[in-house]
Amino acid sequence: MRRSNRGDVDPFIVMDVMEAARKAEAAGRHIIHMEVGQPGTGAPQAARDRLIADLADPLGYTVALGLPELKERIAQHYAMWYGVTVDPARIVITSGASGAFLLAFSALFDNDARVGLGTPCYPSYRQILRAVGLSPIDIPTNLSQRFQPLPEDVATHDLDGLIVASPANPTGTMLDRDGLAALADACQAQGAALISDEIYHGIDYDKAAVTALDITDDVYVVNSFSKYFSMTGWRVGWMIVPQDHIRQVERLAQNMFICAPHAAQRLALHAMDCPEELEANKAVYKANRTLMIEGLRAAGLRHFAPPDGAFYVYVDVSEYTDDALGFAAEILEKAGVAVTPGLDFDAARGQTWLRFSYARATADIAEGLQRLAQFMQGRTA
């Protein structure tokens, strides 16, 4: 039978690592999970309690752009967190951030458009772009620029669009307001679309993340309830689009998704009113961040940019290996710690990098770092 080449995308390696870790656990081993970017906590308990009452009513389709009351609540969120006024009509509730990217790429770009990615980056950007007939353009970044693209990259690579993430996956680095504004200006000068991935907003430590909406309305902003709100499995996110793009995105959403899951939208609405529980989760990540930075350095893994946000550290392990995939497998086998090879995030240079997640319980992070230190004692640079 015929098949499309749209499916010829690279695997998501972290999912393969998760499967290897699952098999090890099924065989009776205790594995410390530092591979997956998933909060160790679930959705806020108070929100789940309120959802139970909602389930007494039939939860049919919502309108394509999402529950009006959730859109209103998200608009309030922008006013409270950023001092930014957002028309709720511009807010699109999506089936996770992944659904938002599908809608954004479909609404913004024609086939073969060149969309820039500062590498290392979240791998599914690249694979979704390829699957919908677009051309992902890797823009190599480095430690000295804290793994963020530069304004000149937009014209140099002749881009039709640019995706930025702040805080970023896998590095946890952020753009300040001037840096984000310079990228927005560069995109405007080039006639390129700007997509700002803000799904790790709320998980920041020494300084607050900046939303692109504080700089320009000529942007697609993508966010999610998966990370700060601990709702990974519920698959609900949101996107904010320019006023004159609303109807175009709505038509796409109607046909691609009908709507995001109704129950997940209800839970998201309730989760936004649980700041105490959410901030308690963030306090755990902050403690874990300190543990991770100190523990990695003590283990001899010293080359990384300390993360501003999210819950990852991206580490240069070129002193020890040029085979990150094999190195990660060895760490899992000998130390019982699952970590992610950098090849997921940077196909050209990721063979000498590993990503460590500190999203789980503090006791797990401490145990994992102890195991890593013991493992690294047997290796020489």
N, C-alpha and C positions, 0 to 999 in steps of 0.2 A: 504494500500500500504506500502511496505517496506520503511524504511528510515534509513539513516546513523546516527550513534552516533556522527559523527563529528560536527553536529549542536547542540550538547548538551553542549553549552558553556554558561557562565554567561552573563547576560545582561550588557550593558554599562550604569551604573546608571546615569551618568551625562545627558544622552539623555532622561531618564525618568524625571529628574529634569527640563530639558528644556521644556518638554511637559507639566509638571505641571505649569510652569511659563507661557507658551503660553495660557493655559486654563484660568489662572488668568487674563491675559491681555485681552483675548477675552471677559471676564466677566466685563471688564471696569476698572480693577485695573492697577496702574502704578508699574511695577516691575523693580528693579535694578538688572541687570545681572552680578553676580560675579561667576557664575557656569561654564561657558564655556570658553575654551582656544582659543578664536577666536578674532583676532584684530578687534577693532571697526572701522577700516578704510578698504577701498577696495583696489584693485590693484592700483598701481600708475596711475594717470590720464594721464601722458604723454605716458605711455606704452599702455593704452587703446586706446588712440588716434592713435597710430601707428598701433595697431591691426586692426582698422577699415579699413585702407588702405590694409592690408594683406587679408582681407576678400573678396576683389575683385577677387582674384585668387581662383581656386578650391583647397581646403585643403584636399587632400586625405591622404592615409596612409603615414607615414614616415617609415624609416627603424626601425627595432625592438629596437635598442639601442638608438634611438633618433636622432633629428635633428643634423647633424654634426656641424652646426654653434653654436648651443646651447652648445654642448659638448666642443667646443673650448672656448666659453665664460666662461664656468664654470672652465675650466683649468686656464684661465687668472685670475679668481676670487681667486683661491688658491694661485697663485703667488703673487697677490696684497695683500691679507689679511694675509696670513700665511708665505709667502716666501717659499712655497713648490711647487716643480715641479711635475705636474701630466700629464701623457700621456692621451690625450682625448679619446683614444681607451679604457681606463679603466673605463670611465664614462658611466653609464647606466641611461637613462631618464625613469622614472617610473610613473605609475598612482598614484600619491601621495606617501608619505612615506609608506603607507600601502602596495602598490604594491611592493615596495622595500623589505619590510619584507617578503612577500610571496616568492619572488624570492630568497632572502638570505637563508631563512629556507630550501627551496627546494634544493638549490644548495649545502648547507653545511652539512646537516644532514640526516641520515637514520632514519627510524621509531624507536621510543622509545628513541632517543638520549636525554640526560639530558642537558638542557639549563638553566643556572642560571640567576635569576632576583633579583637585590637588591631591596627589598620591603621597603617602598612603591614605586610603579613604575606605568608607563603608563599601564592601564589594558589590552589593546588589544594585547600587547606582549603575555601575557599568553593565551588569547583566540585563537589567530592565531596559536600559537604553538600546542595547543590541537587539533585544527581543522585539522591540517596537520599531526597528529599522533605522535607528539613529547611530551616530558615530561618537562613542566616548573618546575623549582626547585626554590622555594622562599628562598631568603637569607635575613633574618631579619637584618635591619640596624637601627641606632638610631641617635638622635640629636648629640651625642658626636662625631660621625664620619661623621656628616653632611649628613646622609642618603645615603652614597655611600658604595659599597661593598669593602672588603679588599682583598689583594692578597692571603692570606691564605684560603679564601673561595673557591677558584678554586679547590684546591686539597682536602680540607675537604669535599666538596660536590661531589667530583668525577665527575666534569663537562666535557661534550663534547663541550660546548660553553658557552659564557658569553655575555650578553647584558649590556652595560653601557650607560648612558645618562648624558650629561654634556653640558649645563645646563639641569637639570632634571625636569620632570613632575612627581609628583605634587610639589616638594620642591623648585625648582629654584636653587639648589646648584650645584657647579661645582667641577670637579677634576682639580688640577693643573698638570703641566707637569710631576712632579715626581710621583704623585699618579697614573696618567694614564699609565706612563711607567712601574710602578711596576705591575699593572694589566696585561699589555701586556706581560711582562716577565713571570708572573705566568701562563698565558694561554699557552705560548710557551712551558714552562716546562711540563705542563700537556698534551700537544697535543690537546688543546681546541681551538676552533675558537673564535675570538673576533669580536663582532659587536658593533660599536660605533654609537649611535644615536646622531646626531649633529643638529637636526632640529631647535633648538632654538639659534644656533649660529647667532651672529649679535645683539641679544637682551641680552647684558651684560652691566654692569654698572661700577664697580670700576676696573675691570681687564678683559682683553680679554680672550675668551674661547680658549682652545688648541685643535687643531685637532689631532686625532690619527695618521694621515698621517705624522705628524711631528716626529713621534716616530718609526713607522713601516709601511711597505707596506703589511704586513701579517695581513690584517684586512679588514672587510667590513665596509665602512663608509656610513651611511644613512643621507640624508638631504632632505629638502623640501622647496618649495616656499610658503608654507602656512603661516608661522609665520613672519619672518622678512620682507618678500616680500608681505605680506597681500593678499595672493592668495588662501585662504582656499577652496573656492568653485570650483576653477579651476582644482583641483586634479592633480597636477604635482609635482614630486619630482625627486631626483637623488640618485644614489648609485655609489660608487667607489670600485672596486674589484681588487684583485691581477691579475697580467698579465695572469697567467696560468688558471684563472677562466673565462676569458672573453667569450670564445666560449660556455662553459657550460651554463652560465647565458643567453647568447644570444639565445640558443636553447629553454630554458625555456620561455624567454620573447616572442619569436615568437609564441609559442603555447598557452601561457596563456593570452596574452594581444594584440598581433600583434604589437601595439605601444601605447604610451601615446597619449592622444588627441592632434591633430596637432595644433589647435588654442591655446590651453593652453601652448604648447611648444613655440609658437610664442610670446605670451604675456610674458612668463617667460624670454625669450631672451631680450625683450624690458625693462622689469622691472629691469634687472640687470644694466641698464644704467640710473637709476633714483635715485642716491644716496641722493640728497637733500630732496626729499619727504620721502624717507625711514628713513633717519636720523631724520627728523622732527617727524615721528611716534615714533621712539625710545625715543626721548626727552619727549614725552607724557608719555610713560611707566615709564621712570625714575622719573618723577614728581609723577606719581601715586604710584610708589613703596614707595616713602617717605611718602606720605599720608597714604598708607595702613599700613605700619609699625607703624607709630605714632597713627593712628586711632584704630587699633586693640588693641594696648597696652592700650590706653585710655579707651577702652570698657571692659578691664579686660581679654582680650585674649592675654596673654603674652608669651606663651610657643611655640616658633617656631625658626627655624634657619633663620635669615635674608637672603633673596634670593640673589644669585650672578648674576642671569640672569633669562631668561624667564619672565613670568608675573603672578607668583603664590606665595602664601604663604600657607604653610601647618601647621595647628595649632592644638596643643594638647588641646582638650576641656574636658579632663577627670575630671577636677574639677566640671564640670557642667552636664555631661551626660555619660552614657555608651551605648547610642543608637543614633549614629550619624545620621542615616536615619530619625528617628523621630525628632531629634533636627533640622535638615535641613528643614524638613517639617514645623516645628513650626516657624522657622525664616521666611520662605516664607509666611506663613499664617498671622503672626502677624506683621512682619516688612516689608513685601513686597520686600525682598532681596533673590535672588536665589543663593544658595551656594551648593557645592558638598560634600556629605558624603565621608569619607575616605575609606569606604568599597570598592569603585571602585579600589583603589590603593593598598590596603592591606587587604585581606579577613580575616586574622587572628587577626589583631590589629586595623583595621580601624574604629571600632565602637566608638572610642574615639577621632577621628580626623576629621577636616573639611579642605577642600581646598577653598581658596578665590582667584579668578582671578581679576587682575587689568588691563585687556586688553582694557577696554572700555574708553570712554571719561572721562576726569578728573572731570567734573561736576557730572557725574554719580557716580564715586567712592566716591567723597565727600558726596553726598547725601546718598549713601548706608551706609557709615561709620556712619553718623549721625543717621540713622535709627537703625543700629546695637547697637550703644551706648544706645539709648533709650530702645531698647529691653532688653539689658543686665542689665539695672538698676533694672529691676524687678526680676532678678535671683540672687541667692546666691550660692557660691561654697560649 
